[in-house]
Amino acid sequence: MGDVPALQEPLRKVIGSATAKVMADHLGLHTVGDLLHHYPRRYAERGELTRLAELPLDEHVTVVARVADARLHTFRGRTGGGQRLEVTITDGSGRLQLVFFGRGVHKPHQDLLPGTRAMFAGKVSVFNRRLQLAHPAYQLLNDEDPEDAADAAGSWAGALLPIYPATAKLESWKIAKAVDAVLPSASGAEDPLPPALREGRGLVPLTEALLKIHRPHTKADVADARARLKWDEAFVLQVALARRRHADTELAATPRRPAADGLLTAFDAKLPFTLTDGQQHVSAEIFDGLAAAHPMHRLLQGEVGSGKTMVALRAMLAVVDAGGQAAMLAPTEVLAQQHHRSITEMMGELASWGLWREAPEGATGDFEHATKVVLLTGSMGVPARRQALLDLATGEAGIVIGTHALIEDKVQFHDLGLVVVDEQHRFGVEQRDALRGKGKQPPHLLVMTATPIPRTVAMTVFGDLETSVLDQLPAGRSPIASHVVPAQDKPHFLTRAWERIREEVGKGHQAYVVCPRIGDEEDQPGTKPKGRAKAKDGADDGAEGPDGGDKRPPLAVLDIAEQLARGPLDGLRIEALHGRMPPEDKDAVMRRFAAGETDVLVATTVIEVGVNVPNATAMVIMDADRFGVSQLHQLRGRVGRGSAPGLCLLVTDMPEASDARARLNAVAATLDGFELSRIDLEQRREGDVLGQAQSGVRSSLRMLAVIEDEEIIAEARAEAAAVVAADPELAALPALRTALDALLDEEREQYLDKG
């Protein structure tokens, strides 16, 4: 194969251009190594065939079954006659009809005789209320060997048939044939695991693992191969992240130690409550990071309402104390405005500097330690924007809170010391990197997640960050009662829900009503988009439910607000809020609600994070089945923020036995965000779990499951840290370096550099 390593050989040179093109276009496979790492999705035992009784509708399937019956029908139509072959197959658990038409009849009519066993692949559809495969591809399975029929039948029945992730253009057995052609190249695979690690953990060599995953003789072979290949994925990824963390320690950053009696001390002295033990512990971890001579990269996660914003603010004040500036990046204008409002309220006169060059005559506030807190968003007027930019460039503003507007080229900082990113998953890596690039030296970084995430997801998605966890709610927070309201099954439950809202308002409290859609003229509820269309605030403009089937259009804010004002909540002060409103209108609506001038706020998920109105005690979430588990938990966290008990009602039309109702029941059953995040992630595909946050991880994790393989990931992280500490450049481990280069193509390398 010349100078090209065996696993880097282009597939077209081994399996032909036509098949190689289909694999490249539809499966993303380009080299021999790519195909060897395209593992079987499952294995069919010939003696224990796939159950036809459990075939999923509208999915491409591969089944092994025996022909029970085959009938050729001749028919006449307006355009002439034709033939239709109907073949019935069975595996003992059920029966399935295969249909062939026209010119496609002749070969299957010869091949598929009663008693013939074959492997069939096609898309399951319904015709006349019966499942069928129309024009399936098939491969005959000959279970007779003239030399030794008895032995052959026994081994055939016990053999494991690999079923590969396939496409309509390339069936599983054609992939299997291609794998057969490249399997000899597995002997040239370089083993990335250090020998001591592999032997210490009893893992088989890589070549053996590849042979066993593709052509196993027993289930034990599959188990050996999976154990080894999971370690490969976990270890190589964790080495990449460990090297990133190690490189960060080599960078220079300005240590930011708060002054002994400065702004932070003044702020703490005026707090009307005591910080929780958790807040004090996490703050200490962050202050240690800020005082280091290399950039802090820390993930702050915690329960909804655990006081993450307070911890982040104290970190920002510490940096201002030390002569630097702090920037908080928020995902939406509503949230940026809310953060600006709540932070300036918490700081009081400490956020007043800049309004006065010196303390005004007769003033009693603490102006000596104050700093200016500015807001910067894309929709600000020109004069206000110009002043904010000037304050940042001169250093008059110690703290800036903003949206993506902070990232623009024209925004210059006097001395950026800390970047706080709120709601990490809503920002691309490029935005995070652009803001960090505005410091004279790399600024410290604090990333806050909106909802808790399981430990192994943190290790995988945010593996380049150290993690702090807030798991204690502040004193005075009230419990939240959550109930599912099955509006379709029990309409009187919905009637009672609106009565409960009236009762809360009658007690002097306020309520939210959340809808998945806005309902303005830009919505197209009658169409079924390819993707779930979203407004800027996450409002759902699609007409398709998360459980797949077409449903009525999602309920809309503008419609529901009008219906409530005319009907069950007649006489109450009701306002609407959504992401397509002009920014000044959104801010005005939020201010009126925060001031108690509005009884009921009907909104999209624009209120999902950061909104803090302690007097709001009740929330009704319409079409709750259209939201994810973590999103529902986040929304629910908007109530119960004061001394009065909170109430969250999850309204749905989904039937009791549906998966959607199971999700809602899980949310109603617990307030534990870590437990709910695990439930949420277990119900989603691995790619969705990893999302775009870790570019490349989605495609590099073929065998590893970040939820299930917690132990492997944790152990791989420890092993990787030890390897990198001893040999940062991996000079003694060239095969590991090669595997790392394969994982870190240019795009992924950039991600980790920006990480």
N, C-alpha and C positions, 0 to 999 in steps of 0.2 A: 504493500500500500504506500510505497514511497516514504517520504519524510513526515506524512500526516499521521498523527497518533490514531490508533485503530478506532477509538470512540469518537474522533472528530471527523471521520470520513463522511462525506456527503452521502445521504441515503440513495440519491439517484445512481451512484456508481455501484450500489450493491443490489438494489431491488428494481431498478429501472425508472426512467423519468416519469412515466404516467402515474404509477402508484406513489412515487415520491412527491409529485406535485399535489396529489390529493391529500397526502399526509401533512404537507407543509401548509396548504390552504385551510384545511378543516380541523387539523389536530395540533398545528404548531410544531410539528416534528421535522427537523431538518438534517440531523446527523445520526449516525449509528448509536451514539450515546443517548440522544433524545429518545430513540425508539426503545432502547434497553431500559430506560427509566419510565416508559409508558407501561405501567403495571396493570395486570388483570384487575378488573373491578370486583369480580367474584369468580368462583369456580363451580361448574356444574358437574355433579357426579353422575356418570352415565347410568349407574344402577339406581340413582336416587334423583329422578329427573325434576326439572323446574315445574312448579305447580301451576298448571294452566288456570286453576281456580282463582289465582291471585294476580292475574295480569292487570297492569295499570292501563287505563284508557289514554289514548293520544300519546303514548310513549313508544320509542323504538325498543323492541325487546328481542332477545335471543332465547329460543326454547329448544329443548330436545324432546322429541316425542315420536310416536309410532303412528303410521297411517292406518286409520280404522276403516275408511271408506273413500272411494273416489268415483265421481259421476260426471260424465261429459254431457252437457245440454246443448242442443242446437236451437237457435231462436231466430225469428224473422223480425225485422224492423223496417221503418219507412225508408231507410237508406240501404237496405239489403240484409242478408242473413249474417250470422256469426255463431261462435261457439263460446261456451263458458264452462270451465272446469271447476267443480266444487270438491274440495278434498277435506275430509274431517280427520283431525289428528287427536290423539289422546295420550295422557301421561298417567292415567289412573285417578287423578284428582279432578279432572275436568276435561271438556272437549272444546275444540276451537276449529272454526271453519276457515279454510284458505280458499281464495278465489283467484282464478286466472282468466283473462279475457283475450280474445283475438289471436294474434300471432303468438302471444306468450303461452298458448295452451299446449302446444305439441310436445315440447321436451318434458314438462312436468307430468303430462299424461303418460309418457313412457316410463318416467322415473318413479313416480309416487304411486306405486301399487300397494294395495292393502297388505299390511305386515311390514312394510319398509320403515326402517328407523332413520331419522334424519335430524339435522339441526336447521332450524328455520329462523329467519330474521326479518322483521318488518315493523310497521307502525300499527298498533292496535286501534281498530275503529269499530263502530257499531253499525249494523245494517239489519233492519227488521228485528230490532231489540236483541240481536245476538252479536257477540264479539267476533271479529274476523280480522284476518291479515289479507290485504289485497296485494297480489303479485309479490309475495315475500321472496327474498333470496333464500336459497337452501343449499345444504351440502349433505350428501348421503353418507351415512355412517355404516360401514360394512363390518358387522360383528361376526363374520365367519372367516376362519383362516383354514384353508385346505390342509396345511401341514399339521396343525394341532388345534383343531376347532375348540376342544373343551378348555384348554389352557387360555387360548386367545379370548374366548368368551368371558372367562373369569377376570382376566386382567383388564379387558375392555370395560366391563361393568364397574370395576373399582377405580378406573383411571379418573383423574381430575381434568376436566376440560376448562382451560382458561377462557373467561369471557371478558373481552377488552372493552374499555370505553370506546364506542364506535360512532359512526355517523351514517346518515342515509347513503352517503357516497362510498362508504368503505365498511363492510361488515366485519364482525369480530373475527371470523375465521380467516379472512384475508389478511387482517393484521397479524394473526397468529402465524400465517405462512411467512409473512415478512420478518417476524421475530425469529422464526427458524433460520432464515437466511443470515441474520446478523448475530445470532447467539454465539457462534465460534469466536467472534470478536471480544466477547466478555472476558476471555482469558488475558486480554491486553489492558483490562481496566486497572488503573492505579488506585491503590487503597488509601483513602484519605485519613482513616483512623490511625492514630499512633499505635504501634504494636502492643505496647504495655496496656493501653486502654482497652483494646479489642480483646486481648487475652484475659485481662483482669475481669472483664464483664462476660466472658464466655460467648462472645459473638463470632459468628462464622465469617471467613474472609469474603470480600466483596464479590469476587468471581463466583464463589459458591452460592452466595445470596441471590445473584442475578439468575443463575441457572435454576435455583429452587423456586424463585417467584414466578418464572415463566413456564417451567416444565416440572412441576412437583409430582412426586410419586405418591406422597402421603400428605395428610393434613399437618403432620409435624414438620415437613419440609416448608410448608407455607408459613408456619409459625416462626421457624428459624429465620427465614428470609425477611419476614416483616419486622422482627425484633432488630435485625441488623440494619435494615434500610431506614427504619425510623430513627435510629441512632445517627446515621449519616446526616439526615436532614436536620435534626435538632443540633447536632454538634457543629456542623459547618456554619449554620446560621448564627449560633451563639458565639463561635470564634469571630465571625465578622463583627458582631456587636461588641464583643470584648475588646477587639482591636480598636474599635471606634472610641470606647470608653478610655482605653489606654492612651490613645492619641490626644484625647481631650485633656488628660492630665499633663501632657507635654506643652499645651498651649498656655500662653501668658494671659492673665486677666487681672484687672485691678481689684484687690481685696476691698470689700465694702463692709467696714465695721461701724455699727451705729455709735454715735457720740454718747457718752455716759449720761448726760442730762440734756439730750437734744429733743428732736421732734417726736421720736418714738416714745420716749419717757413721758413727754407731755401728753401724748395721745392716750397712752395706757392709764395715766392718772385721771383722765376725765371719762373713762368708760363707765357706764352705769351698771355694769355686770362684771362678773369674774370670768376670765377665759376658762374653758374646760381643760382638764388635764391633757386631753388629746391635742387641743390647739396649742398648749404650751410646749408639749413634747415635739410636735411637728415644726413649730416655729423655731425651736432650738436647732433641729436638724437643718432647717433652711438657713438660719443665721451662720451655722458652721460652714455651710456651702458658700455663702456670700463672702465669708472672711478668707476663703482660700485664694491662692494665687493662680488658680486655673479656673476656667468657667464652670459654674455649677450647672448641671443639666438634671433637673428633678421633676418627677411626675407627682402631682398632688391629687390624690383621688379620695373620695369619701362619700358618705351617705348624703342623699338629698337633704339640704338644710343643716348640714353638720358644721357650717361656718367656714367654708373654704375661702369665701371672699374676705373675711376678717383676717385670716392667716396671710392671704396674698397682700392685703393692704399693709399689714405690719411689716412685711418684707419690703414693700415699696418705700415705706417711711424710713426703714433702716438704711436703704440705699441713698435716699435724699439726705439723711443725716450725715452720710459719709461723703457728701459733695457731688453725688451723681444724680441721674434722672432715671425714672422708671416709666415704662410704657405698658399699658394693658390693652391687648388686642381682643376685641369682642366680635362675634360672628354676625351680628345684626345691629342696625342703628337703634332699634328699640332697646336692645340689651346694653349697648354702649351708653345710651342716655340714662337707662336705669342705673347702671354702675356709677356713672358720673354723679347722678342725683344722690344715690345712697352713700357714696364715699364722701361727698362734700357735706352731707348731713351728719355722718358719723364724725367727721373731723371738726365740724363747726368752724370756730374762728381760726383754727389751724390751717384751714384751706383758704384763708382770706388774704394772704400776702399777695401783693401785686395790685390789689385794689387800693392799697395805701402804700406809699413809699416809706412811711413810718407810721407808728401807731397814732391814730387820730387823738386829738386832745380829749381827755376825759375817758378814753376807752379803757375797759378793764380786761379785755381778752388777752390771750397769750400770743401777741403778734411777733415776739422775738423768735419763736421757733416755727412760725407758719411758712407754708409754701403755697405756690399757686397750682391749682388743679384745673387743667384745661380739657375740653372735649374737641375731638377732630373727626368729623364724618364727611362723607362725600356730598351731602346735600346742604351743608352750611352755606350761609350767605358769604359773599366775597369779603366784606370788612371783618367779620368774625373769624373767617378762615385765615386771613392775612395776619390778624393779631395773634392767633394761636400759633401759626408758623414762626412768627417773630419771637414769641415767648419760648418756644422750644429751642430755637437757634441761639438765643442769648443766654439760656439757662434760667430765665425768670420762672418758667414753669418746671416744677420738680416732678410732677406727675401728669401724664397725658393718658386719656382713655379714648380709644377710637376704634374704627372699623378698618377695612382694607385701605382706607384713605391714608393711614399711617405709613403704608408701604411705598407710596409714590415717591418718585425720584426727588421731587422738590422738598420733601420733608427732611430737614436736617436737625440733628440733636447737638446740644452743647457738649454733653458727656453722658451718653446712654449707658447705664450700669446694669439694668435689669429689664428683661422682657417677660411679661406674664401673658400667657396665651390661654384664654378662656374657651372651653369647648373645643379641644384640640381636633376632634374628628371633623370639624367643619372647615378647617383650614388645610389648604394644600401645603406640601413641603416647601414649595417655592416662596409662599408668603412668609412663612416662619423664617426662612433663610434671609429673605430680603430685609426684614426688620432687624435681624441679628447683625446684618452687615452694616448697619448704621452706627455702630459703636466704634470708638477709636481703637479699642481692643475688643475681642469677643465679649459681649455682655453675658451676664448670668441669665439662665433661662428657667422659668417655672411654668410648667404646663398643668392646667387643671382639667380634669374630666368631669362631665356633667353628672354621670351616674357611675357607680362602682363597676369595675371590670374584674373578672377572675384573675388570680395571680399569674397563671401561665399566659393569658392573653397579654397582660402587661409585660411579661418577659419577652414575648415574641413581637408584639406590635411596637412597644415602647422600650425595647430591650437596651437601647443606648442611654436610657434615663435611670437614675436612682429613684426609688419609689417611697413616698410617704403616704400613709393611710390615716384618714380621720374616720373613726368608727364610733364616735360618741356625739350624741346630739346635745346642743346647748340646753341648760336648765330653762324651764318655762315653756318648752315646746309641748304642744298638746297632742294626744294620740289622734290618728285619723281613722275613722270607720269607713270601710270600702264595701260596696255592694254591687252586684251585677243586676241590671234592670232589663229583663227579657221583654222588650216592647212588643214584639210580634206575638209571642206566646201569651203574655199577660199584660194587655194594654193598661189595666188599672194600676199596675206598678209604675208606669210612666206618669200617670195622673198624680199618683202619690209623690213622685219625685218633684214635680212642680210645686206641690203643696209644701214639701219640706223646704224648698227655696224660699217660698213666701214666709214660712215660719222663721227662718234664719234672718231674713230682712226685717221681720217684725221685732226681732230681738236687737236690732241695731247693727246687724252684720251685713256683709256683702257676699256676692257669689259670682263664679265664673261659669259660663257655658262654652264648651269647646267643640268646634266642628271641623271636619277634615277639608272642607272646601270653602272658597270665598263666596262665589255666587255672582260675580260681576260679569259684564259682557265679554270678558276675555276667557271665561270658562267655556269649555266645550263638553258638557256632561253627556251629550248623546254619542260622542265618539269614543272609540276604544283605542287609546294610544298604544304605540309599541312599548313605551316605558311609562311608568307612573309619573305624569307631568306634575311638577311642583312649582308653586309660587315661591317667591324669595323666602317666605317664612315657613316653607315646608307644607303649605296647604296642598291638598291632593285634588287635582283637577281631572283625574281619570275616573272611569266608570267601571273599573274592574277591582274586585275585592282581593284581599291577600290570600284567600283560599282558592283563588283561581277562577271561579265561575263568574259570568257576567251577572251583575246585580243592578239595582237602580243606581242612579248617580249618587255620590256621597252627599250627605246633608251639608248645606251651605250656610255660612255666617249670616249673610244678608237676608236670606229667606227665613231662617230660624229666628233672628232678632225681630223681624216683622211679625211672624206668627205668635211669638211669645207676647209681644206688646199688645196685640189684638186679642189674645186668648188667655192662657193660664196665668200670665204675669201682668195682666192689664193693670195699669195704675202705678207700676214700679218704674223707676228711672233706669232705662235700658240703653246701652250704647254698644256699637260694634267696633272691632279692632282687627285689622289684618295687614299683611305685608305690602299690599299695593296702595295703601293710603299715603298721601304726602307726609314726609317726616314730621312737619310741624303739627299736622292733624293727629298723627299717632301719639306724639308727645303730649299734646293737649288732652287727648282721651285718657292716657295713663295718669296724667297729673290729676284730672278730675276724679278718677277712680281711687287713686291713692289718698285724695283729700276727703273721700267719703261722699262726694257729690253724685256718684252713680251707684245704683243698687246692684245691677247685674251687668257684667261685661261679657258680651258674646264675641268670641275671638277664635282665630286659628291658633296653631302652635307657636305663634309669635310670642306667646306668654310662657313658653315652655321652660325657659331658664332665666334665672336672675331676678324675676319680678318678685318684689317683696312687699305685700300689703297685709300686715298682721290681722287686720279686721275682716279679711276675706276668709270665711269659714267653710264654704260649700262649693263644690264643683260638680257639674254634670258634663260628662264627655259623651257627645252624640256619636253614633257609629264607632264605638270604642274598638270594635274588631278591626278597624282599618289602621290602627296604630300599633307599633311594636311594644313589647313588654317594657323595655327600658324607657321608652318614650312616655308610656302611661304612668310609670312610676315617677318620672321627672315632672310631668304635668301635675300629678297628685301632690307633689311637694310644694305647690303654690299655696295650699291651704294648710291649716293647723300650725301657722307660724306665730300665732299669738297665744293668749292664755285660754281661749275658748276651744272646745273640741272641734276637729275638722271632720268633714263628710265628703266622700267622693263616690259618685254614682256613675257606673259604667253602663251606658245604654247600648243595646245591640239587638239586631233582628235575627242574628244567627241561631240555628236550632241547638238544642241542648247537647246533642251528641257530636257537634262539630269541633274541629281542632281550635277554631277561634274562641268558642266558649270555654274550652279547657285553658287557653291562655288567659282569658279574663278572670276565670276562677282562681288561677294561680296568683294574679295580681291582687285580687280581693283578699286572698288568704294570708298574705304576709306583707309586712312593711320593710322586710330585710332586702335592701337593694342588691347586696352581693348574691343572695340566693336567687333573686329574680333575674339578675344578669346571667347567671349560669343557665337558668331555664331558657331565657331568651336565646342565648348563643347555641344551646344544644338543639334548638329548633331551626337553626339557620345553617346554610351551607358554609363550609370552611372559608371559601372565598369572601363571603359576606362578613364573616367574623373579622378577618384580617383587613378587609376593605382596601382602600387606597393608602391607608396610613403607612404601610410598609411596602413600598414599591418592590415588586418582584417576589415577595414572600408567597403571595397567592399561587404563583406558578411554580415555586420551588418546593412547596410542601405537597407532595403527592401521596405520601404514606402517613405522615405525622398528623394527628388530630390535636389541636391545641387545647381542647377541653378534656379529652379522654386521656391524653398522654402527659398528664401533669408531672408525674414522677420523672419520666425521661427528660423532659425539658429542664426541670430543676437540676437534675444531676448533670445534664449536658452543659448547663450554664456554669456550674462549679468547675467541671473539668476544663471547659474552654478558658475560664479565667486563669486557671493554674498554668495551662499551656502558654497562653499569651504573656503572662507575667514572666515566665522563664525564657521565652523566645518570641519577642514581639513581632519580629519579621518572619517567623516560621522558617528560618534558614535551614534548620535540621529536619523539616517536614515538607519536602517539595511536593509530595502528592496532595497534602492538605492545602498547600498554596494553590495548586492547580484547581482543586475543587472549589476553592474560594473565588478564584478568578472566573470560573464558570458561573458561580452564583451571582457574583458582582459584575454584571455587564456594566456598560457605561452609565445607564440610567440608574441602576441600583447603587452603584458606587457614589454617584452624585447624591442620591438620597441619604446615604449614610454620612457623607461629608457634611450635608446640611443638617443632619439629624439633631 
